[in-house]
Amino acid sequence: MKNCSRKFLKVLPLMAIVLLASCNKEDNANDLDEGSDITATELVASDEAELISEDIVGIAEDVYATDEITASAKSNYRSDYLPECVTVTTVVTETTKEKTIDFGDGCELPNGNVLSGVIKLSYAKDMEMASKTMSLSLEDFTFNAVAIVGSASIVRMRNNGEGNPESNASWNFNGTWPDGDTASFNGTRTREWIEGYGSGFWGDNVFLITGLGSYTGKLGSTLTKEVTTPLRREWSCRFIVSGVLEITRNDAVASLDFGDGSCDAKGTLTLPSGEETEILLRRFFNK
């Protein structure tokens, strides 16, 4: 195998991982311990699934926060995260608000992902409620050309007891890639909004994230990822800046430590063999 810093990971919201192809593609199959049951191919595919899940849920939470902050501030509020190519419409019934988030035939988000189709969101109209459940569904939806079906449920608390908004989300999605590959992926995650709430500027948002997710690919094998130390996500940085993620398949366990809080592309990967190596985190590496 080539000695070219071969163990690179891409870090995405919650639990996403992908091996950076800085070596030739034919080397990727051996990027992790050859004796382990965790393969590079699985990590790459499950990473994309985690990215899709987190972005879908995050968009819904951003749209909901606009209503929540406007109601509590008694003034008009608008987040600057969704670009102008996204159309958000609202239908109010006696008890609910029904949101349609329409990306049209293709709309690029600030993070570079291109979405099309519709996210539908429904929740109770009463914005004074301390906690409420949002129901999310998809309609003719694609994410970077991957067709996605499924649903999610998000329980939103205005105050988690620490003075911060918090969301507990669960989802169950299925994806079909342009080459015909399919996969199912589900998970749960808690996201505490610890900085930037109500500013309207996405770049100062900071979140603490915990959760558990699984990915089942076309061959039927399942990869599980769990946050063991909360991940700190600062939207002003391309990378998760701290926290620890555990990755498991069968009896093989690896872990990734994202560092001391610095905004840099470094992390420490511990392989199933116990070997530790410094790796480069690939979030938006190609941007």
N, C-alpha and C positions, 0 to 999 in steps of 0.2 A: 504494500500500500504506500502511496506517496506520503511524504512527511510535509504536509502543507497546512498545518493548523486545522486538522480535519474535523474537529468536533465543534461545529458552530450551531447556535440555536437562534431562532427568531422568537421574540417575546411579544405577545399580544395581550389585550385585556383578558383578565382572569387567568386562563391556563393554556395559552397557545404556545406551540413549539414547532420549529421547522429547522432542518439542517441547511445551512448556507452552502450553496454549491460553488465554493471558491476553488475546490478541486474539480477534476473532470467528473462528469456525471457518472461514469462507470465505477468510480470509487465510492459512491454514496452508499451502496449496499453494505459496505463494511465500516461505516462511520462510527457505529457503536460496537461494543464488544461482540466478537463473532460468536461467542458462546451464549449470548443472552437471547431472550425471546423478544426483545424490543428491537425493531428494525427501523432503519432510516425511512423506508417507504411508509410505514405506519405513522411515524412521527410527522412527516410532511403532510399526509392526508388529514390526520386528526387536527393538526395546527390550523389548516384552512377551515375546518368545521367549527373550531372554537372561535376563530375570527368572525365567521358568519353569524354565529349565535350571539356573540357579545355586541356586535354592531347593530343587529336587529333590535335587541333588547335596549341597548343604549339610546338608540334613536327614539324609541317609544318613551323612555324616561325623560329625555330632553323635551319632547313635545308636551308631556304631562307637566313638567316643571314650569313651563310657560304659564299654564293656567294656575298652578299652585302659587307661584310667586306673585303673579298679577293680583290674585285674590287677597293674599296676605299683605301685600304692599299697598293695595287700593289704588294702584296706578298701572298703566300699560307697561308690559315688559315683553321683550323679544330677545330670544337667544340668537346668537350669530353663527350657530353651528351648521344648521341646514342651509345649503346654497339656494339661490333664487330659482333654480330649476326644479325644486321640490314644491309641490302645491299641497297645503294643509287646509282641509275644509272641516267644518264642525256642524253637526246636526244635534240640536238639544231637544230631548224629550222631557216628559214630566219628571223623570227620575235620573236620566243618564245623559252623558255627553258621548257622542259617537264621532271619533276622529278618523278621517281618511288621509293618509300620508302617501301622496302619489309622486312617484319618481319618473313617470312617463316612460318613454322608450329607452331611457338611459340618462342617469344623472351622477356626476362625480362628486363625492364627498371630500371634505378637507383632507382626509387621510389617504385619498387616492383611489378608494374603492368605488366601483361603478355599479349602481343599483338600478333596477327597472321594476315596474309593477307597483303594487300597492301594499302598504301595511295598514291594517285596520285595528283601531284601538277603542275600547269601550270602558267607561268607568262612571261611578256615581256622580251626579251633577253637584251635589253638596260639597263645596270646597272647604267647608269648615271642619269636615271629618278629620280626626287625628290619624286615621288609618283607612286605607281603601284598597280594593283589589282591581287591577286592570286586566282585561282580557285582550289578548293579541292574536290576530290571525293574518294570513297572507293571501294575496290574490294575484295570480299570474306573475309571481315574484322571481327575480333572478338577482344573484349577487356575483359580480365578476363572471357572468355567463353561466353560473351554476343555478339550475332551477331548484327552488326550495319550496317545500310544502311543510305544514305543521302549525303548531300554536305554542303560545307561552302564557304564563300567568305571573303577574308581578304584584306583590303586596308592598304598598308604599306607606311609610310612616313619616309624618312631618317632623317628628322629634323622637329620636331613639333612646332618650334618657340622658344622652350626652350633649344634647343641644344641636344635633345634626340630623338632616334628613337621611333616611336609609331605605333601601329597596331589597326585598328578597324575591328573587326571580327563579322560575323553573321553566324549562322548555323541552320540547320534543320535536325535532326536525328531521326531515329526510331530504337528501340532496341527490340530484342527477347531474353529472358533469358532462360537458360537451362531447367527450369521447365515449359516453355511455356508462361509465362507472357510477355506482350508486353507494350510498352509505347512510347510516342512521346515527344521530348524535343527540344526546340529551344531557341535561345537567341542572344543577342548582347553584346559585351564588348569591352572596350578600355583599352589597356595595354601600359603604358609608361615605357620604359626601362631606369631607372634612374642611375644605377650603374652596372659596370662589362662588358659593351659593348666592344667587341673586345678582351677581355683577353684570350678567349679560355677555361677558367676554369668555369664550370657551378656553382660552389659553391659561387662565388662572385657576382652573378647576383641578382639585386634588381629591382622589378617592382611595379608601382602603378596601381591599377585596379579599373575600374568602369564598371557598366553594369546592364543588366536586363535580366532575363530568366524565362521560364515557363516550367512546367512539367505536362503532362496529362497521368494518369495511366490507367489501364485496366478498371476501373469503370467509367472513364470519368471525374473525378474531376480534377481541375487544381490548382496547387500551383505556386505562383509567388514570385520571390525573386529579390530584387533590392538593389544595393549598394548605401547607402545614404551618407556615408563618405568614400573616397577612401581607398581601402584595400592595405596595404603594404605587399608585398610578398618577403621575402628574402630566396633564395634557400638554404642558409646555415642553415636555421631553418626549423623544421618540421611544423611550424604553421604560419598562418597569424598573424602578430605581432601588427597590429593596423587597425582601420577602423570600420565601422558600416554597418550591413546588415539588411534589413527589409524583413520579410517573411509574405505573405498574402494568405489567402484562404477565399473566400466569404467576410464576414465583420470582420473576425478575423485577427489581426495583431500582430506579435511578432517581436522583434529586438534582435540582437546580437552585442555587443560591444567587439571587439577583444583586447582591452587594450591599454597600453601607449607606445608600441614599444619594450617591453621586449620580449625576446624569451622564453616564458613559455607556459604552457598548460592551462592557465586561461583566462576566458572571462566572461562577464556579460550578462545573458539572461533576457530580459524583456518579460514576457508572456502576452497574450491578456488581462488578468485580471489586468495587471499593476504590478504584483508581480515581483521583481527582485531576481535573484539568481546567485551565482558564479558557473560556470560550468567548466568542464575540456574539452579541445579540443582534439580530438582523431586522428589527422592526424598521420599515421604510429604508432599509439599507440601500435600495436601488433608486431612491428618490433624489 
